[in-house]
Amino acid sequence: MRAIVIEDEAPAARRLQRMLDRLGVEVEASIPSVHESVAYFKKHQAPDLIFLDIQLSDGLSFEIFEQVAISSAVIFTTAYDEYALQAFKLNSIDYLLKPIDEEELAQAVDKYKQFQPGEKSLQVDFEDIKNLLVNPVDRVYKKRFVAKVGQHLKLIPVTDIECVYSENKGTYAYTTEGRNYLLDRTLDQLEDELDPEKFFRVSRKFVIHIDAVSDIVSYTNSRLQIRLNRFKEAEVIVSRERVKDFKDWLS
């Protein structure tokens, strides 16, 4: 099975591709915009399946299909509210609400496998869906987390978090008070739940808050070292493959 991911949020695209890899789905390309998608499909054969975000950085993804003819099956990945989801259900293989759940993703892929080639239900009526998406819906991100401290539950506003990191199979939030709290989530899950304007995943182990950055220093192998306001428990290094995205995020 050949698939393409069309998603403008780099962390969400990377996470989706990792999950698809585990399901044995070959992702041929991850494309972030309408313009680049059109250029890609003009040069390449359409895949079996497209994972399609609705709102891209340069417009609605439906504009792709107005410029090139594509017969691929579609699974929508969306942050739109419930009112629009029936349209997605009727006009595609399935829809997946962000942050995407791995079990629901597996079910959607299995649903695609049950269809026979050329079935009418695989053909998406994008115009019908566009008519139901009159008012765009803003993505809602986590405002707080809950951590267990002894017999108590601690509320942690995301504004109090300097960084989130993984250590010894646990995921911890480090706060502006200089305390660590164990969270019941993985970094992959948190990456989708935190506002990407405020938080950035600099490596496999660290997600940092923009307001916590006190200094940025050149490091070996074209990497960057991040110094945070209070967190001193480990080096925070921007991995080489994420340096460009990190610099774009800062600007």
N, C-alpha and C positions, 0 to 999 in steps of 0.2 A: 504493500500500500504506500503510495506516494502522497505526501502532504506538504502544504505551504501554510505558514503562519503569517497573517497580516495584522500587525499590532504595533502601535507607535510608542508604547511604554516599554523601554528596553528590559527592565527587571521582569515585567510580566511575560514578555516574549521569551526570555531565557528560562524562566520557571516552567512555562508551558512546554517548551522544547525538551527540557529534562524529563518531564512527566511522560511525554510522547515517546521519548527514547526508551523509557522503562516499559512501555506498552508495545514496543517493537514497531512503532510507526516511524518511517523514514521521513524526516523533515528536510526537504530539498532547499528551502530558503526561508528566511525570516525577513519580512519587508515592512518598513515603518510608515509608508505614505501612499497616497493615491497615485502621485506622479511616478514613483518608483515601481509600483505594482503594475501600472499600465505598460511601462517600458519593459518590465520583466515578461509579461504575458505576450507581448508582441514578438519576443525573441525565443520564448520557451514553450514547450508543450504544456497544456493545462494539467494539473495534478489530479489524482483521484478525489482528493478531499482538501477543502480550504477551511482553516480556522480563522474566522473573520471578525475583527473588532469593528464596531459600527462607526465610532467617532475617531478619525485619524487627525494628525496634526494639520493637514492641509485640506480637510473636508470630510464628508461622509464617504465611507467605503463603497457605497452604492455607485458612486461616480466612476469607479473602475469598470463596472459592467456596462456602463453607458458608452464606454470608449472601445472596449474589446469584447468579443464574444467568447464566453467561457461556459463550459457545460459541467464543470466540477460540482460535486456535492458540497454543501456548506454546513458547517457548525458555527453558530454565532457565539462569540465571547463578548459579553456586554455588562455594563453597569447600569443599564436602563431599569426603570421601575417596573412593577408588575403589570401596569396597564398595557404595555407594549409586548409582553412576552407571548401572548397568545398568537400574535402575528408571526413571531419567530418560530413557534411550534408548528404552525400550519404550513409555513413556507420554507422549511429547512429540515435537515436531518434532526437537529436538536439545537438548544441554546444552553450556554453555561454562564451563570452569573459569577462575576468577579467578587472576591478572589476565588479562583477555580478550585474545586474540590477534586482530588485525584480519583476518588471512587466514581464521582459523577462523570468525569472525563472518560474513564474506562467504559462506563455504560453507554456513553454517546458513541464511542468508537465501535463498540459491539453492535449498536443499533445500525450504524452505517454498514457493517459487514453483512447484516441480514437482508439489505436491499439487493435487488437484482439489477444488473447494469441496464440503464435506459429507463428505469421506472419513472413514471411521470412525477411522483412525489419528490424526486430528487431535484427537479427543476424549480429554482427559486424565483418567485415573483417579487423582485426588489421594489417595484413601483408600489405594490400593495403595502409593503412594509413602510416605505417612505411616507406614505399618506397617513400612517398611524404615529409617526414620530414628529409631530408638529412642534412640540416643545422639548428641546434637549434637556436631559437630566444630568445635573452635576454629580460627579463621583463623590461618594461619601467615604471618608477615611476614619479610622479609629481615633477617638478623642481621649480614651483612657484604657488602661489594662487593670486586671485584678491579679494580685499575687498573694499566695498564702504565706503568712508569717506566724509560725507556731499554730495557735488555735484561732488566729485572727485573719481577716482578709484585708489587704492593703490596696487602696485605689491609687493608681499611678497615672496622673495626667501625662499625655505624650509630650506636653510642653516642658515637663520636668526631666525628660530623658536625654542624657548626653549621647549615649550610644547603646546599642544592643549587640551582644556578642555570644558566640557559642564556645563552650568549654566542657570537656569531659561528658559529652552527649547531652548537656543541658544548655538552655538558652537563657541569658540573663540580661536584665535591663539595669544600666548604671545611671543613677539619677544625679541631678545637680546638688543634692545633699551629700553626695559621696557614698551612697549605699547601693548594694547589689540586690536585685530581686529575681528569683527564679520564675520564669514564665512557662506556661503550658503550651507553647507554640514553637515551631521550628523557625529558623531564619527565613526559609523560603516563604512560609505563611506570612510572617511579619512584613516581608518585602512588599507584598501585595496590599497589606492593611495600613501601611504608613504613607502619609502624603509625600509623594516624590519631590515636591518643591522644598520640603523641609528635611527629608531623610534620603541618604544615599548609601547603597551597599558598596563599600570600597574593596571588599574581598569576600572570600567564602565565609570568613569568621566574623566580620564586623559590618554593622550598619551604623552610620553616625548622623547626628543632628547638626544642621548648618550653624546654629547659634552656639554650638559647643566648640567650634574650631577656633583655636587660638593662634596656630601657626602651621605653615605648610613648608616642608623642607625637601629638597632634592635628595633622593636615596639611590642606592645601587640598582643597576640593571634597569634604568629608565623609570624607576618607580618613585613614589612620593611617600613621605612620612607625615602623618597628621598628628599634631599635638592638640589635645583637647584641654578644656579648662581645668577639669579635676581628675579625669581618668588617667591613672599612671600605672595600672596593673600589668599592662602589656603594650608592646609596640603596635601602633595602628598604621598599617601600610596599605597604600592603594596599589593593587596588583597592576602589572604592566598593561594588561589588556583592558583595564578599566580607567586608565589615566585620562584618555581623551574624553570619555563620557563624564568623568569627574570634573574636568575643566569646563566642559559645556554646562554642567549642573551649577557650578559656581557662578557662571555668568548669567 
